[in-house]
Amino acid sequence: MIKDDQKTAVQAPSDADPGGSGKTLSKAKTASRLNELIVTCKDGEAGYRSASEGVKSAELKALFAECTIQRAQFVGELQSLVRSLGGNPEHTGSFIAKLHRGWIDIKAAIEGRDEAGVLVECERGENIAKNAYKTVLKETLRPHVRAVVERQLGTITEVHKQIRSLKTAFLAKDKRHLPPPPRQTKSIGTQP
């Protein structure tokens, strides 16, 4: 027979988290953290859209277009979670936020049609996104919220790896097209 105090021990955690004691975040704080991720994803969506429009490579155009759609889907999922928690979901991104500055430099790289430079900026943006997600995952979240955030982080991590690999390949390709460095001869102490 289970006593009343034993039942309490297996009940869902409280909505309150005074002082970060390890209890589940309140619905309002959870919605706020999710809104931070929405801003991150909106910035990523806009960054990938710009990147897709600014490269010549069909492979990169397709990847960036796919990432644009993916981030829009992430935004939709996160907005639904915020609404389910009774919050008002964020609908805009913020290019001036310190957390999202990595995407600003994409425009400069695109203007020069430097595909390796665009990949460098996309990788930087993915680092920012990963860090934002990891920060939220340090909180004690409701299981259904944690599952969505972890899944999205897993996808972002995979995209990050793919972009890093492409960046390395594009940089290596660029180096192959450079003329070889001049040969050095030992002429120290000799007169022509």
C-alpha positions in Angstrom: 0.0 0.0 0.0 1.3 3.4 -1.0 1.2 6.1 1.6 0.2 9.7 0.7 3.8 11.0 1.3 5.1 8.3 -1.1 2.6 9.4 -3.7 4.0 12.9 -3.5 7.5 11.7 -4.2 6.5 10.3 -7.6 4.2 13.2 -8.7 5.3 15.5 -11.4 7.7 18.3 -10.4 6.4 21.6 -9.3 6.0 24.4 -11.9 8.1 26.7 -9.6 11.8 26.9 -9.6 12.8 29.5 -7.0 16.6 30.0 -7.0 17.4 27.3 -9.5 17.0 24.4 -7.1 16.7 21.8 -9.8 12.9 21.9 -10.0 11.2 22.2 -13.4 11.1 25.7 -14.8 7.8 27.5 -14.5 5.7 27.7 -17.6 6.5 31.4 -18.0 10.3 30.9 -17.7 10.1 27.9 -20.1 8.2 30.0 -22.6 10.8 32.7 -22.2 13.7 30.3 -22.9 11.8 28.8 -25.9 11.3 32.4 -27.2 15.0 32.9 -27.1 15.4 29.8 -29.3 12.7 31.1 -31.6 14.8 34.3 -32.1 17.9 32.1 -32.7 16.0 30.0 -35.3 14.5 33.0 -37.0 17.9 34.6 -37.4 19.2 31.3 -38.7 16.3 31.1 -41.2 17.1 34.6 -42.5 20.8 33.9 -42.6 20.3 30.7 -44.6 17.9 32.4 -47.0 20.5 35.1 -47.7 23.2 32.5 -48.1 21.1 30.5 -50.5 20.5 33.5 -52.7 24.1 34.5 -52.7 26.0 31.4 -53.8 26.6 29.9 -57.2 27.0 26.3 -56.2 23.9 24.2 -56.8 24.9 22.0 -53.9 25.2 24.9 -51.5 22.0 26.5 -52.8 20.1 23.3 -52.1 21.6 22.8 -48.6 20.9 26.4 -47.6 17.4 26.3 -48.9 16.8 23.0 -46.9 18.2 24.7 -43.8 15.9 27.7 -44.3 12.9 25.4 -44.4 14.2 23.4 -41.4 14.6 26.5 -39.3 11.1 27.6 -40.2 9.8 24.2 -39.0 11.8 24.6 -35.8 10.2 28.0 -35.2 6.7 26.5 -35.8 7.4 23.7 -33.3 8.8 26.1 -30.7 5.9 28.5 -31.1 3.4 25.7 -30.6 5.2 24.7 -27.4 5.2 28.3 -26.1 1.4 28.5 -26.8 0.9 25.1 -25.0 2.6 26.7 -22.0 0.2 29.6 -22.1 2.8 32.0 -23.5 3.0 34.4 -26.4 5.4 33.1 -29.0 8.1 35.3 -30.5 7.5 36.1 -34.2 10.6 38.0 -35.2 14.3 37.5 -35.2 16.9 40.0 -34.0 20.0 40.6 -36.1 21.4 43.1 -33.6 21.3 40.8 -30.6 24.8 39.9 -29.5 23.9 36.2 -29.5 23.2 36.3 -33.2 26.0 38.5 -34.6 27.5 35.6 -36.6 24.8 35.9 -39.2 25.5 39.6 -39.9 28.8 38.9 -41.7 27.1 36.5 -44.2 26.0 39.5 -46.2 29.6 40.7 -46.6 30.7 37.3 -47.7 27.9 37.0 -50.1 28.6 40.3 -51.7 32.0 39.0 -52.8 30.4 35.6 -53.9 33.0 33.9 -51.7 31.4 30.5 -51.1 34.0 29.4 -48.5 33.4 32.7 -46.7 29.7 32.1 -46.6 30.3 28.6 -45.2 32.6 30.1 -42.5 29.8 32.5 -41.5 27.2 29.7 -41.6 29.4 27.6 -39.4 29.7 30.5 -37.0 25.9 30.8 -36.9 25.6 27.1 -36.2 28.0 27.5 -33.3 25.8 30.3 -31.9 22.7 28.2 -32.3 24.2 25.1 -30.7 25.3 27.2 -27.7 21.8 28.8 -27.3 20.3 25.3 -27.3 22.9 23.9 -24.9 22.2 26.8 -22.5 18.4 26.1 -22.5 19.1 22.4 -22.0 21.0 23.2 -18.8 17.6 24.1 -17.3 15.2 21.6 -15.8 12.6 21.3 -18.5 9.4 19.4 -18.8 10.1 16.1 -20.6 8.1 17.0 -23.8 9.9 20.3 -24.1 13.3 18.8 -23.5 12.6 16.1 -26.1 11.9 18.8 -28.8 14.9 20.9 -27.8 17.2 17.9 -27.8 16.0 16.7 -31.2 16.4 20.2 -32.7 19.9 20.5 -31.2 20.8 17.1 -32.7 19.7 18.3 -36.1 21.6 21.5 -35.7 24.7 19.6 -34.7 24.5 17.4 -37.8 24.1 20.5 -40.1 27.0 22.0 -38.3 29.2 19.0 -39.1 28.0 19.1 -42.8 28.8 22.8 -43.1 32.2 22.4 -41.5 33.0 19.5 -43.9 31.9 21.6 -46.9 33.9 24.6 -45.6 37.0 22.5 -45.4 36.5 21.1 -48.9 35.9 24.6 -50.4 38.9 26.0 -48.6 41.1 23.1 -49.9 39.7 23.6 -53.4 40.6 27.3 -53.2 44.1 26.5 -52.2 44.6 24.1 -55.1 43.9 26.9 -57.5 46.6 29.1 -56.0 50.0 29.0 -57.7 52.6 27.1 -55.8 54.9 29.2 -53.5 58.2 30.2 -55.1 61.1 27.8 -54.5 63.7 29.0 -52.0 67.3 28.5 -53.0 70.2 28.5 -50.6 72.2 31.5 -51.7 73.4 32.7 -48.4 77.1 33.5 -48.6 77.4 33.1 -52.3 77.9 35.8 -54.8 76.3 35.7 -58.3 
